[in-house]
């Protein structure tokens, strides 16, 4: 299949503060995430999406009939979002309003920092309406056991692989290698393994209570205000 002009001429482009290559994220498909979120909330529910990036999931949720406010701390990412948007760090967000659902995706709950994890969850709790849900994407404990060098696959037009996998107790560090149209981008990350006890403790400190799993592979769950 011939490569489109925009891909053939791709350059490295902008990176976010945490190393996300904006041009690559624009090419990643929404996957199953929008349907997972949609199935967990009422039709037409209002959604606050924390860490929206370029709108990969945002736009699909809009197409499903939801009202979405997208939050990200990268102006370069938000420039591609076609929805109401707010440029802010998640931990500093204070909108003074609540939503039927708050979405915390991208495995942000697995951040290496316990302080950041509590801040992310507390922001979600502060913006969810009574009777609403916080929907969280995470790496379940078994994922940490299965991670291996060169693991990955193709997402749309992008080949995604893990390199330099290093384990240190509950911490796992690696580099994500994105390849498309002859170009290559790398993004390092470190995440923390949480067992059910640690997860529930983090939810409790934020004023949330685990509700149920929202995906068969336990990569998504919902929580309610305590």
N, C-alpha and C positions, 0 to 999 in steps of 0.2 A: 504494500500500500504506500503511495507517495506521501511524503511528509508535508504537512501544510506549511505555507510560507512563514507564518508566525513562529512555528517551531524550528524550522530550518535556520532562521535568523536569530534564534534565542540567545540572549546574553545572560550573564549571571544575575543582573538586576539587583533589586533591593533585598536586604535581609532585615528581619526584625531584631530587636534587642536580644532575644533568646536564640537567634540563629536560624529562624525559619526562612527559607528562600521563597519570596513572595511569588515569583513567576512560576515556580513549580506548583505551589499550592493552588494557583489558578487553574491548573490542568487536572487536579485530582477530582474524580467523580464523587458524588455524595454517598454512594454505597447504600447500605441498609439503614443507616442511622436515622434519616428522616421518618421512615416508616415505623421504626421502633419508637420514636418519640410520639408520633401521631397516634399510634395504637394505645398509648398510655394516658392520653388526655382527651377531654371532650372536643368535639368538632368546633372549630373557630376559636379555640382557647388562645388567650394572650400568652406570649412566651418572651422571657428575657433570656437571651443567649449570651452566656459569659465566655469570652474567648472565641469570638465568631470567625476570626481570620478573614478570608476574602469572601465569605458568604457561601461556602460550599454546602453547608446544611441549611443556612438561612433561606436561601432562594427556594430550595425544595419545600421547606415548611410554608413559605408564602404561597407556593403553588397548591399546597394541600389545604389552604384556606385559613391559615393562622395569622394572627397579628404578631409580628416579631420586632423586638428592639434588640439590635446587635451591639455588643460591647467588645472592644478590643483596645489595647494600648498602642497599636501600630497604625499610624495614619496611612501608611503605604498599603496595609491590608484593607482598611476600611474604605479606601478610595474605590474599591471594586464591589462594595456591598450596595445592593439596590433595596434598601430598607431604612427605617428609622435607625439611627446609629449614634453611639456615644463613644468618644475616645477617652478611655480611662483605664487605669489599672484596676483589676477586679477587686483587690483588697481596699481600694479607696472609693469605690462606687457607692454613692448615696443618692438615689433618684427620688426618694420621697413618695414612691408609689409601689404597688404590689401587682403581681402577675399570677395568672392561673397556674403557670409552670415556669420554673427556672431550670435552664439547661447548663450543666457543667460538664462539657465533653473533653475530648483530647487527652484523656487520662490525667487531667490536672490534679485530681485528688491523690495521685501517686507521686506528687512532688516530693523531692528528698527532704524538704524543710517542713517540719511539723508546724511551725509558726505560719508558713504560707498556706498549708492545708487547712488549718483552722480558720484563717482569714477568708479563704475562698468559700468554705462551707458557711461561714457566718454571713458573708455577703449574700449568698443564695437564700439563707434563712430570712434575712432582713427584707427580701424582695418577693417572697412567696405569700400569696393570699391564704387566709384561713380556708382550709379544705383543699388547698392546692398541693402541687407535688414538685419536689426537686428531683430532676432526672440526672443521674451521674453515670458517666462512662469511666471504667477503671480497668486496670490490669489485674485479674484475679490471681491468687497465689500460684496456681498451677502454670500460669503463663511464664512466670519467672523461672520455673524449673525446665520449661521446654525451649527457652530461647537458645539459639545456637548461631554460630558464624555463618554468614551468607544466607540466613533465613530471609524469606520475603516472597515477592511475586510481582505481578503486573497489576497496576491500578489505572485503568483507562490507558492512556498513552505513556504512562510513567512506570519504569521498572524501579522497584524499591527493595533494597537489600540492607541487612545489618552487618556492620563490620566492627572489629575491635571490641568484642563483648568482654566485659570485665565484671566479676562479682566480688563484692566486699560486704559480707554479712547480708543484711537486708537490702543493700544498695546494688543496683545493676546499672552500669554505664556502657554505652555503645555509641556508634556513629551510624546514622541513617544515610545511605548513599542513594540518591535519586539520579536516574539516567533517562534521558529522553532526547531524541533527535541529535545524537552525537554529543550532547552536552552532559555534564555531571555536576551535581551539587552535593555537599555533605552537611549534615546537621548533627552535632553531638548532643547527647542528652544523658541525664541521670535520673533514675526513678527509684522509689522505695517500695518494697514488698510489704503489703499490709495483710495480716490475717483477719479473720472475722472479729476477733476481740479488739484489735487495734482500729479497725474500721468503725465498729460500733462506738468505741470510746471517742473517736474523732467526731462522729455524728452527734453524740450526746453533748459534747462540749460546745457544739454549734447550735444546740437547741433543736436537733432533728432526730427522727426515729426511723430506722430502716423499715421499709414497707414490704417490698418483694423484688425478686429478680424480674427484669424486663426483656431478657434475651436468653435463649436456651443455653448459650455458652457462658452465661453469667458475666458478660462484659458490660451490661447495663443494669442499673437497679434504680428504684424510686425510694424516696424518703419523704416523710411528712413532718410538718412543724410539730414539735413536742407540745 
